[in-house]
Amino acid sequence: MRVPGSVIVAGIVATLMILAAIVAPAIAPYDPTDMATYNLIDSELPPVWTGEGDARFPLGTDNQGRDLLSAIIYGARVSVGIGGAAVLLAATIGVSLGLLAGYFGGWIDAVVMRAGDIIMSFPTILLALLVSGLARALMPDGGSVGWTPFILIGAIAIHDWVQYARTVRAAAMVEGAKDYVKAARVIGLPGRRIMLHHILPNVMSPVLVIATINLAGAVLTEATLSFLGVGMPPNYPSLGTLIRIGNEFVFSGIWWIALFPAITLVILVLAVNMVGDHLRDRFNPKLRGRS
Amino acid sequence: MLAVTAVAFLMFRYVGDPVRAMAREDSSVEERQELARALGLDQPVAVQYGKFVARVVALDFGISYRNHRPVAALIGERLPATLEIVFVATVLALAFGVPLGVLCALRPDGLAARAVQAVSLIGISTPTFVVGIALILVFAVTLKVLPSFGRGEVVTLGWWTTGFLTPSGIASLVLPSVTLCLFQMTLIMRLVRSEMIDVLSTDYIRFARARGLPRRYIHFKLALRNALMPVITVTGLQIGSLVAFAIVTETVFQWPGMGLLFIQAIYFVDIPVMAAYLLFVGFLFVFLNTVVDVLYALVDPRLRVRS
């Protein structure tokens, strides 16, 4: 199957952005987490091409004189990091539970799948808000900054694991009935070994497809939570936090603080989505055209 | 016939799930609530849960920790605002999503269809709040034609306050509801498109074409009607998610609805408000499921015969 040009472009864009996010300290002109680099005199400078900007800050500065370009690169790092970790956590939980449910069936299957149904009947964002709200309520220090990324990761993963579990369960049931698994059972291999070494490799490709699509969703959910003010704090911002900061200044005509992080976020999510859509169509032509 | 009974059975199971979801969720909130208070009351959880349910049935959700007012009154105040934008957003999403989907299905390679497809891909990748901010930037800050926050003037009808009856109320509705409807519209459009393509390739459509029936009749009377079935389901179920997404929209536009109430409850760890909101959403999901099932029977004669 030929890969359409747009998908190749999307793939390159997504890879570049994720790479840029990973090596953020090496390419960002300033360290936005280091308050010593802020200078209030430089605050709210517009982008360089408007004529009123400063060459030191190509995309302008925010309300505290923080270089916007650096803040965006670091913000993308936080967004991708949290999104990636959430996908990893969700995939680990989902794949393990799906394997157990599919291989053993019976009550494990029933409990896992019912739990999944219940979780899926709530929208992601509501569940994530609820989890982060409760986490903050339960923590004695009111959910200190250090914990926030982990709360966010958990809040996103709690909804997303269900998809992996459902897919892996179905695949594991199919694989489990095949002769090679029966043979493995006959020679007395333990269930753990059969699941990990025989069934798991054969159900991995749909998992990778779901993970790609989920990455886009997880980055969006994180951005939304941060935007709503229950995510990353302003001194360690993600893209969502930057947009939240910028939103307060939109009315005073200072559009760049909100606009550039927003564009970055949209391009990142769009690129990952396009790659994910293509992978999904490729692995399962039946799903083509469905959202 | 077997298939229809299976579908009915599945539907009933599906309707049942949110009910259980509701019970589980609120019992856990109840438990956590006790934990948070560090009281651990002597009564067993079951008794507490029973009392909680009894109070909920009487619409007594307790008193908000922050506002020191009964939660039921707070929700009652905020409910109309949220329902109004959700209603307008759903209508808009259907009004634009269905025709665009049909367009894409009828001329899949046409220029218009490709443009719509590309826009829809951008649409699902753009978070709601970015859309909201962009609209504010364009229509409220730059063009200064539409208000960007609040509900404008509202008219009170009994306990219901509406923004439909004043010019400023309607103007305030525009931006939030457009923001809210965009994602929904994309979803409906993609669904209508794929369903239409499926239906158009069936034998009875080919037969209708062979009979020389007018194209309009085939497309809109025969094909669209059958393609709309899943659209009804998705739209109905998505209204629940719209209420959840309204949290984001309401924050952007400072819309005094339930979402804003919930977000504030989270900031201030206002457990009774959080619990009540959750119960409301759970109830809404059950309610919508039921409505969708009833609509199914009305739209699809095949299901009516069985019951």
Interface residues (C-beta under 8 A of the other chain):
Chain A: R114 D117 I118 S121 F122 P123 I125 L126 L129 L130 S132 G133 L134 R136 A137 L138 A216 L220 A223 T224 F227 L228 G229 V230 I243 G246 N247 V250 F251 G253 W255 A258 L259 A262 L265 V266 V269 L270 N273 M274 D277 G289 R290 S291
Chain B: D17 P18 R20 A21 R24 E25 V29 R32 L35 A36 L121 I122 I124 S125 T126 P127 T128 F129 V130 I133 A134 I136 L137 A140 V141 S148 T186 L187 R190 L191 R193 S194 I197 G240 S241 A244 F245 I247 V248 T251 V252 F262 I263 A265 I266 Y267 V269 I271 M274 L278 V281 F285
